[in-house]
């Protein structure tokens, strides 16, 4: 069985990564986390992880420097670097420090699983007997497979799951992606209406919705009224 170390100065990100995969099914029996640079070094030395996932920025310190230090003391681990910044310099530093790969946050489940499975085979000399797809390939709220949704939608869902319980709203999410909130909300549903609702042209209209008697269109402001038939989807509608 394998050991995993997760390092990020944001607790919600650590919790999100822990929930992203069924680590136990992949063979990881022990998972440790750290929110500080010094704590990460100490824990890594203490329990010797097989795989360590470091955020680029750990407070004022840098994850790639921690990886370099652990390599200098010859800690036999495989490393993944993650970051919320699409900066080329960070990717270069990840390569130079010997990280296996560089992932952008919020981490896409499919990419993380594929990378971890590759590490199990190539670096840990393991097998994937228990790593076949399971229910985690399907979103429990939307009821659809993640690989059927757009890349943007998957990133939004990962962010919501990672920071669930915090003060997260549509405006906050939109700002993370440098987009307008109204546009992001429309885009989220338009791109995924077919997979979620089984209709190709947008969200389903409310049966018996009020219409404008002059032109037959719904509502007095001439905009179609579209509602979610499944109230639980409001969890993702912000």
RAUR-V365719 format. One record per pair of residues at least 12 apart in sequence whose ideal C-beta (glycine too) atoms are under 6 Angstrom apart, sorted by the first residue. I is the first residue (numbers start at 1). J is the second residue. D is the distance in Angstrom with one decimal. If there is no record, write none. Layout:
I/J/D
I/J/D
This chain:
1/27/5.7
1/29/3.6
2/27/5.0
2/28/4.7
2/50/4.3
3/30/4.6
3/49/4.7
3/50/5.3
4/28/4.7
4/31/4.7
4/49/5.9
4/51/5.2
5/32/5.2
5/44/5.7
5/49/3.9
5/52/4.2
6/33/4.7
6/53/5.2
7/34/5.0
7/40/4.3
7/54/4.7
8/55/4.1
9/35/5.1
9/58/5.1
9/59/5.2
12/162/5.6
12/163/4.8
13/162/5.7
14/33/4.7
16/161/5.8
16/162/2.7
20/109/5.3
20/112/6.0
21/113/5.7
22/136/5.7
25/130/5.0
26/131/5.2
37/58/4.7
37/61/3.7
37/66/5.8
40/66/5.6
44/70/5.5
44/75/6.0
49/77/5.2
50/124/5.7
51/78/5.2
52/77/5.1
52/79/5.2
53/80/4.5
54/81/5.7
55/82/5.6
56/83/3.9
56/90/4.9
64/93/4.4
64/94/5.9
64/97/4.1
67/79/4.9
67/97/4.4
68/97/4.9
71/98/5.7
78/100/5.5
78/119/5.2
78/123/4.5
79/99/4.6
80/100/5.7
80/101/5.7
81/94/3.9
81/99/4.3
81/102/4.9
82/103/4.7
82/105/5.6
84/105/4.3
101/115/5.4
106/155/5.4
106/158/3.6
106/159/4.3
106/162/5.8
108/154/5.3
109/146/5.8
117/131/5.6
141/232/5.9
141/235/5.6
142/196/5.4
144/195/4.7
148/195/4.9
149/192/5.6
150/191/4.8
153/192/5.4
169/238/5.4
170/185/5.6
170/238/4.0
189/203/5.5
203/226/4.0
204/229/5.9
205/226/5.9
206/225/5.7
206/227/4.4
209/225/4.6
